[in-house]
Amino acid sequence: MNIERLCELKRNREIMRMGKLFYTTRSSYLYDTGTGKVVKLDSNSKKVMEALFNENMNVDQFKSVLMSVQNIEEICAFLKKENLLCNPSITRFVDISSRYLDDGYHCNQLIIELTGKCTLRCKYCVYNEFYEGNRNFNTNNIDFETAKKAIDYVYAHNDHKKLAITFYGGEPLVNFRVMKQCIDYSLAYLEVENLLFSFTTNLTLMTKEIANYLAQIPNMSIVLSVDGPEEIHNRSRVNQKGQGSFQDVFTGLKNIADAVNKYKKTKLSFNAVFMPPYTAEKFERINSFFEGLDFMPEGTEVRATYPAPNTIPDSYYEEMESYGELGLEEEEWISWAKSKVEGGSFSTGKLNLYTEVLTSGLTSIHNRLLYTKPMNWTFYNGCCVPSERRLYVCTDGSYKICERVGTAPSIGHVDTGIDIQAINKYYLGDYERKSIPDCANCWAVNLCDICYAHCYDENGLNMDVKKQLCPEIRDRYLMWLQYYHELLETQPQKIEEISLIEIS
């Protein structure tokens, strides 16, 4: 790196894909896209970098800034030594086609759609009729023979060290009979060192008998869909008659908690969905509810999320207006979460809404990929390797890449196996060809977590939808870079906590 090269970056406007400047209350930093390194800037290097990244400054003005910096040669030498701001333009995604050779294809997780039926009609659910991005609720159930074919197929393409079998719906417990058949069959016939089971439930069908069965299954994980205290939960999680479901859900919650406390084999976690209005007072009420569940087994976690885009019906906002909630001052969940851990630890010893979201975001920065030299390729954003990380079997026996892709193209069937041509076309070739022009010019390309589920429809990749996601991704990772380095300066013990978290 030399002065001429810096001027060339400025002239060609290449610098905007090379990295990103960001600031904490104390310092200035450069995130380098090609290597993933973060460099703390002194006053002189800050002056150079701010001029370099200033889109309103022309090359002549930039040269004047460089001439005013006495140690500019040292700065250039450092950039060259660390291979900073020199990444070539990205031309492709990493080649994963060899994973689908007969002797190379492995699958680590099978997700079985047990049913299209559900006992609830949650107002933000992606299966509601007003939401066009997915199928509607239906009366389809998978039969055991179809599920067994999928289990056998994945088992035949697994290294037998670790295999996860997940159940999905609708509400999976609607078809508990087939769930039980699948579990019993897998335990009896699959010789896997680490055989895992999991599913998400709304708890309305969690009887004591079902809970006792599930709690005795080794390596079982259950995600419990509860949105908070009764008055908040019942605003969105209603049954088919529009009535609140909290009382039925709480009965089911007690049943599974008691069974897990008895056998101590199963891991439980909550998933709450935040609906507007997003206020600090509402976050506190939800958090207090989870913190007060002292009957939950040790190790239970709480996760939360916002509804998927375009899934909140207009009727909900009309309801908000009737409650006098429109116009309330809203607060970002992350901002509220940060305020909860100021001066304290991430490890509170209680169920809470903020630990998981903060640690997951900070961990994504702490464990980001670092390179000695930049390359002209990157990974498929945040996408899984299709059919390897997970394989989803629908009630009709068709395969899809995961449970969240909705109407996206199928990749096979239980009677014929995976369709490698469909994977290569829709999920590798088309994704690379359409995405590279944008990804090649994005400073956050090696942090990006956009996946297939975010931007696919029945025709495959929808670039209009994907492009709408990009600004939010960049803003989010800029925030996490800032917060991580703010903590590194002021509360390094919290970064030490983050470093101890194992990535599954």
C-alpha positions as semicolon CSV with decimal commas, in nm:
position;residue;x (nm);y (nm);z (nm)
1;M;0,000;0,000;0,000
2;N;0,130;0,345;-0,090
3;I;-0,001;0,697;-0,142
4;E;-0,071;0,634;-0,510
5;R;-0,280;0,328;-0,426
6;L;-0,480;0,521;-0,164
7;C;-0,552;0,788;-0,423
8;E;-0,658;0,522;-0,671
9;L;-0,902;0,377;-0,417
10;K;-1,040;0,726;-0,368
11;R;-1,064;0,799;-0,739
12;N;-1,235;0,471;-0,830
13;R;-1,459;0,479;-0,520
14;E;-1,346;0,125;-0,439
15;I;-1,290;0,217;-0,076
16;M;-1,655;0,176;0,020
17;R;-1,633;-0,201;-0,028
18;M;-1,295;-0,226;0,148
19;G;-1,406;-0,159;0,501
20;K;-1,602;0,055;0,743
21;L;-1,511;0,324;0,993
22;F;-1,689;0,310;1,325
23;Y;-1,668;0,487;1,657
24;T;-1,710;0,427;2,026
25;T;-1,736;0,704;2,285
26;R;-1,359;0,685;2,331
27;S;-1,199;0,572;2,006
28;S;-1,214;0,535;1,629
29;Y;-1,174;0,205;1,444
30;L;-1,141;0,059;1,097
31;Y;-1,309;-0,271;1,014
32;D;-1,129;-0,428;0,717
33;T;-1,361;-0,632;0,495
34;G;-1,099;-0,854;0,334
35;T;-0,926;-0,977;0,649
36;G;-1,195;-0,921;0,912
37;K;-0,941;-0,732;1,125
38;V;-1,036;-0,431;1,336
39;V;-0,770;-0,162;1,379
40;K;-0,778;0,112;1,639
41;L;-0,691;0,448;1,482
42;D;-0,467;0,715;1,629
43;S;-0,523;1,082;1,544
44;N;-0,319;1,074;1,223
45;S;-0,458;0,747;1,083
46;K;-0,807;0,863;1,178
47;K;-0,754;1,180;0,976
48;V;-0,641;0,977;0,674
49;M;-0,918;0,719;0,697
50;E;-1,196;0,974;0,744
51;A;-1,075;1,161;0,436
52;L;-1,047;0,836;0,242
53;F;-1,401;0,726;0,326
54;N;-1,553;1,074;0,283
55;E;-1,760;1,047;-0,034
56;N;-1,788;1,427;-0,058
57;M;-1,411;1,480;-0,075
58;N;-1,244;1,469;-0,416
59;V;-0,900;1,325;-0,494
60;D;-0,718;1,660;-0,488
61;Q;-0,861;1,742;-0,147
62;F;-0,764;1,394;-0,029
63;K;-0,405;1,442;-0,148
64;S;-0,387;1,763;0,054
65;V;-0,489;1,573;0,363
66;L;-0,223;1,309;0,299
67;M;0,047;1,574;0,259
68;S;-0,047;1,721;0,597
69;V;0,012;1,391;0,779
70;Q;0,378;1,360;0,875
71;N;0,384;0,984;0,923
72;I;0,182;0,894;0,614
73;E;0,455;0,656;0,494
74;E;0,437;0,467;0,822
75;I;0,059;0,440;0,791
76;C;0,092;0,304;0,437
77;A;0,357;0,056;0,550
78;F;0,127;-0,069;0,827
79;L;-0,162;-0,111;0,586
80;K;0,062;-0,312;0,354
81;K;0,205;-0,528;0,631
82;E;-0,142;-0,620;0,763
83;N;-0,294;-0,660;0,414
84;L;-0,557;-0,398;0,488
85;L;-0,773;-0,222;0,229
86;C;-0,642;-0,445;-0,047
87;N;-0,911;-0,709;-0,093
88;P;-0,977;-0,801;-0,455
89;S;-1,329;-0,772;-0,587
90;I;-1,535;-1,079;-0,493
91;T;-1,618;-1,279;-0,804
92;R;-1,775;-1,595;-0,663
93;F;-1,904;-1,783;-0,363
94;V;-1,709;-2,073;-0,221
95;D;-1,748;-2,386;-0,433
96;I;-1,950;-2,648;-0,243
97;S;-2,061;-2,860;-0,538
98;S;-1,825;-3,143;-0,439
99;R;-2,033;-3,199;-0,125
100;Y;-2,300;-3,364;-0,340
101;L;-2,083;-3,639;-0,481
102;D;-2,208;-3,987;-0,390
103;D;-1,929;-4,047;-0,140
104;G;-1,927;-3,690;-0,006
105;Y;-2,290;-3,601;0,066
106;H;-2,381;-3,594;0,433
107;C;-2,689;-3,464;0,613
108;N;-2,682;-3,362;0,977
109;Q;-3,046;-3,280;1,054
110;L;-3,385;-3,399;0,936
111;I;-3,689;-3,180;0,999
112;I;-4,020;-3,364;0,969
113;E;-4,336;-3,166;0,898
114;L;-4,576;-3,371;1,104
115;T;-4,887;-3,169;1,024
116;G;-5,033;-2,859;0,865
117;K;-5,289;-2,834;1,146
118;C;-5,260;-2,603;1,446
119;T;-5,468;-2,547;1,756
120;L;-5,395;-2,171;1,751
121;R;-5,423;-1,884;1,505
122;C;-5,149;-1,652;1,627
123;K;-5,194;-1,312;1,470
124;Y;-4,837;-1,291;1,338
125;C;-4,814;-1,649;1,209
126;V;-4,667;-1,695;0,862
127;Y;-4,937;-1,954;0,784
128;N;-5,226;-1,708;0,810
129;E;-5,427;-1,656;0,493
130;F;-5,341;-1,285;0,462
131;Y;-4,968;-1,361;0,443
132;E;-4,867;-1,459;0,090
133;G;-4,513;-1,576;0,164
134;N;-4,608;-1,924;0,282
135;R;-4,868;-2,197;0,268
136;N;-5,189;-2,165;0,467
137;F;-5,294;-2,392;0,751
138;N;-5,423;-2,725;0,619
139;T;-5,546;-3,063;0,736
140;N;-5,250;-3,265;0,609
141;N;-5,066;-3,507;0,835
142;I;-4,754;-3,701;0,744
143;D;-4,785;-4,078;0,778
144;F;-4,518;-4,286;0,946
145;E;-4,411;-4,464;0,627
146;T;-4,331;-4,132;0,459
147;A;-4,146;-4,005;0,766
148;K;-3,958;-4,336;0,794
149;K;-3,835;-4,308;0,435
150;A;-3,692;-3,965;0,516
151;I;-3,531;-4,093;0,836
152;D;-3,374;-4,386;0,653
153;Y;-3,249;-4,159;0,373
154;V;-3,081;-3,915;0,609
155;Y;-2,937;-4,197;0,818
156;A;-2,783;-4,345;0,502
157;H;-2,619;-4,007;0,435
158;N;-2,496;-3,937;0,786
159;D;-2,157;-4,012;0,943
160;H;-2,339;-4,169;1,243
161;K;-2,157;-3,941;1,485
162;K;-2,431;-3,682;1,523
163;L;-2,782;-3,671;1,380
164;A;-3,064;-3,436;1,480
165;I;-3,429;-3,514;1,414
166;T;-3,666;-3,220;1,453
167;F;-4,045;-3,213;1,437
168;Y;-4,244;-2,929;1,287
169;G;-4,600;-2,820;1,211
170;G;-4,852;-2,658;1,249
171;E;-4,849;-2,774;1,604
172;P;-4,639;-3,095;1,608
173;L;-4,832;-3,250;1,897
174;V;-5,144;-3,263;1,675
175;N;-4,973;-3,565;1,519
176;F;-4,805;-3,693;1,834
177;R;-4,876;-4,053;1,729
178;V;-4,637;-4,028;1,434
179;M;-4,388;-3,823;1,636
180;K;-4,373;-4,105;1,889
181;Q;-4,337;-4,366;1,614
182;C;-4,046;-4,171;1,464
183;I;-3,871;-4,135;1,799
184;D;-3,919;-4,498;1,896
185;Y;-3,802;-4,617;1,554
186;S;-3,494;-4,393;1,559
187;L;-3,393;-4,502;1,909
188;A;-3,437;-4,867;1,817
189;Y;-3,267;-4,878;1,476
190;L;-3,035;-4,579;1,426
191;E;-2,684;-4,644;1,550
192;V;-2,567;-4,287;1,603
193;E;-2,324;-4,173;1,871
194;N;-2,523;-3,857;1,940
195;L;-2,890;-3,879;1,836
196;L;-3,079;-3,557;1,909
197;F;-3,451;-3,474;1,903
198;S;-3,624;-3,138;1,914
199;F;-3,943;-2,950;1,830
200;T;-4,133;-2,629;1,903
201;T;-4,475;-2,644;2,067
202;N;-4,750;-2,400;2,165
203;L;-4,815;-2,626;2,468
204;T;-5,194;-2,645;2,426
205;L;-5,178;-3,024;2,380
206;M;-4,902;-3,092;2,632
207;T;-5,078;-3,340;2,859
208;K;-4,909;-3,503;3,157
209;E;-4,887;-3,831;2,964
210;I;-4,718;-3,671;2,662
211;A;-4,489;-3,467;2,886
212;N;-4,375;-3,774;3,078
213;Y;-4,297;-3,959;2,757
214;L;-4,098;-3,670;2,609
215;A;-3,909;-3,602;2,930
216;Q;-3,763;-3,952;2,927
217;I;-3,620;-3,925;2,573
218;P;-3,243;-3,875;2,581
219;N;-3,109;-3,561;2,411
220;M;-3,452;-3,404;2,368
221;S;-3,485;-3,025;2,334
222;I;-3,822;-2,850;2,335
223;V;-3,886;-2,487;2,244
224;L;-4,190;-2,343;2,421
225;S;-4,385;-2,068;2,245
226;V;-4,493;-1,825;2,516
227;D;-4,504;-1,450;2,457
228;G;-4,518;-1,329;2,816
229;P;-4,778;-1,268;3,088
230;E;-5,142;-1,349;3,019
231;E;-5,256;-1,007;2,901
232;I;-4,968;-0,981;2,652
233;H;-4,971;-1,344;2,540
234;N;-5,345;-1,337;2,474
235;R;-5,325;-1,031;2,250
236;S;-5,162;-1,239;1,975
237;R;-5,170;-1,608;2,061
238;V;-5,537;-1,692;2,020
239;N;-5,726;-2,009;1,932
240;Q;-5,941;-2,066;1,625
241;K;-6,230;-1,883;1,794
242;G;-6,013;-1,578;1,862
243;Q;-5,991;-1,652;2,235
244;G;-5,672;-1,614;2,437
245;S;-5,473;-1,934;2,488
246;F;-5,274;-1,850;2,801
247;Q;-5,458;-2,073;3,048
248;D;-5,425;-2,382;2,827
249;V;-5,062;-2,294;2,752
250;F;-4,977;-2,246;3,119
251;T;-5,127;-2,585;3,207
252;G;-4,911;-2,745;2,939
253;L;-4,608;-2,551;3,062
254;K;-4,652;-2,685;3,414
255;N;-4,691;-3,039;3,279
256;I;-4,365;-3,036;3,082
257;A;-4,173;-2,847;3,351
258;D;-4,279;-3,099;3,618
259;A;-4,183;-3,394;3,396
260;V;-3,844;-3,248;3,305
261;N;-3,773;-3,164;3,669
262;K;-3,849;-3,528;3,750
263;Y;-3,631;-3,696;3,487
264;K;-3,372;-3,422;3,425
265;K;-3,296;-3,527;3,068
266;T;-3,470;-3,271;2,850
267;K;-3,358;-2,915;2,772
268;L;-3,630;-2,649;2,758
269;S;-3,618;-2,300;2,612
270;F;-3,875;-2,028;2,555
271;N;-3,933;-1,838;2,236
272;A;-4,128;-1,514;2,270
273;V;-4,243;-1,301;1,979
274;F;-4,255;-0,926;2,040
275;M;-4,557;-0,746;1,901
276;P;-4,600;-0,367;1,902
277;P;-4,604;-0,136;2,082
278;Y;-4,233;-0,178;2,157
279;T;-4,187;0,007;2,483
280;A;-3,944;-0,030;2,770
281;E;-4,239;-0,077;3,005
282;K;-4,368;-0,369;2,795
283;F;-4,023;-0,529;2,774
284;E;-3,999;-0,505;3,153
285;R;-4,336;-0,672;3,201
286;I;-4,244;-0,960;2,971
287;N;-3,903;-0,997;3,132
288;S;-4,051;-0,998;3,484
289;F;-4,287;-1,276;3,379
290;F;-4,006;-1,503;3,265
291;E;-3,787;-1,419;3,563
292;G;-4,073;-1,520;3,791
293;L;-4,110;-1,872;3,649
294;D;-3,922;-2,030;3,937
295;F;-4,062;-2,377;3,866
296;M;-3,875;-2,408;3,536
297;P;-3,587;-2,659;3,519
298;E;-3,234;-2,534;3,566
299;G;-3,075;-2,427;3,239
300;T;-3,395;-2,312;3,072
301;E;-3,328;-2,020;2,836
302;V;-3,538;-1,741;2,687
303;R;-3,510;-1,629;2,328
304;A;-3,717;-1,366;2,156
305;T;-3,773;-1,222;1,813
306;Y;-3,982;-0,977;1,620
307;P;-4,252;-1,103;1,379
308;A;-4,146;-1,179;1,023
309;P;-4,183;-0,884;0,785
310;N;-4,540;-0,819;0,663
311;T;-4,698;-1,074;0,898
312;I;-4,878;-0,835;1,135
313;P;-5,237;-0,784;1,009
314;D;-5,395;-0,439;0,983
315;S;-5,654;-0,550;1,238
316;Y;-5,382;-0,565;1,503
317;Y;-5,296;-0,199;1,450
318;E;-5,665;-0,113;1,469
319;E;-5,670;-0,296;1,801
320;M;-5,367;-0,096;1,916
321;E;-5,555;0,224;1,836
322;S;-5,850;0,110;2,047
323;Y;-5,608;0,052;2,336
324;G;-5,460;0,400;2,291
325;E;-5,122;0,250;2,203
326;L;-5,057;0,422;1,871
327;G;-4,805;0,701;1,909
328;L;-4,642;0,561;2,222
329;E;-4,269;0,630;2,239
330;E;-4,102;0,309;2,127
331;E;-3,762;0,170;2,216
332;E;-3,544;-0,081;2,039
333;W;-3,526;-0,415;2,214
334;I;-3,146;-0,410;2,183
335;S;-3,122;-0,065;2,345
336;W;-3,336;-0,183;2,634
337;A;-3,128;-0,500;2,664
338;K;-2,805;-0,299;2,680
339;S;-2,945;-0,089;2,962
340;K;-3,023;-0,405;3,160
341;V;-2,661;-0,520;3,175
342;E;-2,489;-0,186;3,235
343;G;-2,243;-0,232;3,517
344;G;-2,343;-0,594;3,566
345;S;-2,288;-0,937;3,416
346;F;-2,453;-1,123;3,133
347;S;-2,491;-1,416;3,370
348;T;-2,786;-1,323;3,593
349;G;-2,882;-1,672;3,705
350;K;-3,242;-1,600;3,603
351;L;-3,451;-1,640;3,291
352;N;-3,439;-1,311;3,103
353;L;-3,503;-1,157;2,764
354;Y;-3,173;-0,978;2,718
355;T;-2,886;-1,220;2,780
356;E;-2,937;-1,432;2,469
357;V;-2,979;-1,149;2,220
358;L;-2,676;-0,959;2,349
359;T;-2,447;-1,259;2,372
360;S;-2,547;-1,388;2,027
361;G;-2,476;-1,053;1,864
362;L;-2,147;-1,002;2,044
363;T;-2,043;-1,360;1,977
364;S;-2,094;-1,305;1,604
365;I;-1,829;-1,031;1,619
366;H;-1,597;-1,214;1,860
367;N;-1,596;-1,529;1,645
368;R;-1,596;-1,363;1,304
369;L;-1,365;-1,517;1,046
370;L;-1,017;-1,362;1,026
371;Y;-0,783;-1,397;0,730
372;T;-0,415;-1,321;0,686
373;K;-0,477;-1,222;0,325
374;P;-0,807;-1,131;0,158
375;M;-0,957;-1,350;-0,113
376;N;-1,179;-1,302;-0,416
377;W;-1,450;-1,535;-0,283
378;T;-1,683;-1,548;0,013
379;F;-1,943;-1,779;0,164
380;Y;-2,309;-1,792;0,065
381;N;-2,391;-1,511;0,308
382;G;-2,565;-1,674;0,607
383;C;-2,705;-1,967;0,408
384;C;-2,669;-2,328;0,516
385;V;-2,523;-2,578;0,275
386;P;-2,851;-2,694;0,114
387;S;-2,967;-3,037;0,241
388;E;-2,651;-3,081;0,448
389;R;-2,706;-2,862;0,751
390;R;-3,073;-2,960;0,744
391;L;-3,327;-3,131;0,522
392;Y;-3,699;-3,065;0,553
393;V;-3,957;-3,326;0,456
394;C;-4,312;-3,198;0,398
395;T;-4,628;-3,394;0,476
396;D;-4,648;-3,498;0,108
397;G;-4,296;-3,641;0,112
398;S;-4,129;-3,360;-0,084
399;Y;-3,797;-3,223;0,037
400;K;-3,712;-2,858;0,093
401;I;-3,393;-2,701;0,223
402;C;-3,549;-2,602;0,558
403;E;-3,874;-2,538;0,738
404;R;-3,863;-2,162;0,685
405;V;-3,844;-2,130;0,306
406;G;-4,218;-2,141;0,250
407;T;-4,310;-2,183;-0,115
408;A;-3,947;-2,201;-0,237
409;P;-3,864;-2,472;-0,495
410;S;-3,846;-2,833;-0,377
411;I;-3,516;-3,021;-0,378
412;G;-3,642;-3,377;-0,402
413;H;-3,878;-3,638;-0,261
414;V;-3,861;-3,933;-0,019
415;D;-3,908;-4,173;-0,312
416;T;-3,626;-4,029;-0,525
417;G;-3,383;-3,861;-0,283
418;I;-3,245;-3,510;-0,314
419;D;-3,251;-3,340;-0,654
420;I;-2,894;-3,218;-0,704
421;Q;-2,989;-3,037;-1,024
422;A;-3,251;-2,832;-0,838
423;I;-3,000;-2,748;-0,565
424;N;-2,738;-2,642;-0,820
425;K;-2,985;-2,429;-1,012
426;Y;-3,197;-2,257;-0,748
427;Y;-2,978;-2,250;-0,440
428;L;-2,622;-2,236;-0,574
429;G;-2,606;-2,110;-0,932
430;D;-2,892;-1,859;-0,929
431;Y;-2,803;-1,732;-0,583
432;E;-2,441;-1,670;-0,681
433;R;-2,515;-1,517;-1,021
434;K;-2,776;-1,276;-0,888
435;S;-2,609;-1,189;-0,556
436;I;-2,242;-1,137;-0,645
437;P;-2,286;-0,791;-0,806
438;D;-2,424;-0,655;-0,478
439;C;-2,212;-0,863;-0,241
440;A;-1,892;-0,763;-0,422
441;N;-1,956;-0,400;-0,329
442;C;-2,064;-0,448;0,032
443;W;-1,832;-0,386;0,327
444;A;-2,034;-0,630;0,544
445;V;-2,023;-0,922;0,300
446;N;-1,818;-1,145;0,533
447;L;-2,048;-1,073;0,829
448;C;-2,378;-1,107;0,641
449;D;-2,636;-1,354;0,778
450;I;-2,901;-1,330;0,507
451;C;-3,021;-1,680;0,426
452;Y;-3,248;-1,852;0,177
453;A;-3,545;-1,829;0,413
454;H;-3,534;-1,450;0,397
455;C;-3,561;-1,402;0,023
456;Y;-3,708;-1,701;-0,165
457;D;-4,049;-1,757;-0,319
458;E;-4,195;-2,017;-0,555
459;N;-3,971;-1,894;-0,838
460;G;-3,650;-1,907;-0,637
461;L;-3,438;-1,611;-0,526
462;N;-3,628;-1,281;-0,515
463;M;-3,355;-1,019;-0,545
464;D;-3,594;-0,731;-0,480
465;V;-3,669;-0,880;-0,138
466;K;-3,303;-0,957;-0,071
467;K;-3,190;-0,605;-0,157
468;Q;-3,442;-0,464;0,089
469;L;-3,269;-0,661;0,366
470;C;-2,917;-0,536;0,295
471;P;-2,933;-0,193;0,468
472;E;-3,071;-0,350;0,785
473;I;-2,792;-0,610;0,786
474;R;-2,523;-0,342;0,748
475;D;-2,677;-0,126;1,020
476;R;-2,706;-0,421;1,256
477;Y;-2,346;-0,532;1,219
478;L;-2,221;-0,176;1,250
479;M;-2,408;-0,158;1,580
480;W;-2,256;-0,487;1,701
481;L;-1,904;-0,375;1,602
482;Q;-1,953;-0,054;1,800
483;Y;-2,102;-0,225;2,104
484;Y;-1,838;-0,499;2,112
485;H;-1,550;-0,252;2,107
486;E;-1,724;-0,021;2,353
487;L;-1,732;-0,311;2,598
488;L;-1,375;-0,404;2,512
489;E;-1,269;-0,055;2,624
490;T;-1,492;-0,013;2,928
491;Q;-1,593;-0,359;3,053
492;P;-1,346;-0,615;2,915
493;Q;-1,472;-0,875;3,162
494;K;-1,790;-0,899;2,956
495;I;-1,591;-0,982;2,646
496;E;-1,420;-1,251;2,853
497;E;-1,768;-1,392;2,925
498;I;-1,841;-1,391;2,552
499;S;-1,517;-1,575;2,476
500;L;-1,630;-1,866;2,693
501;I;-1,951;-1,926;2,499
502;E;-1,940;-2,239;2,287
503;I;-2,079;-2,220;1,934
504;S;-2,310;-2,512;1,853
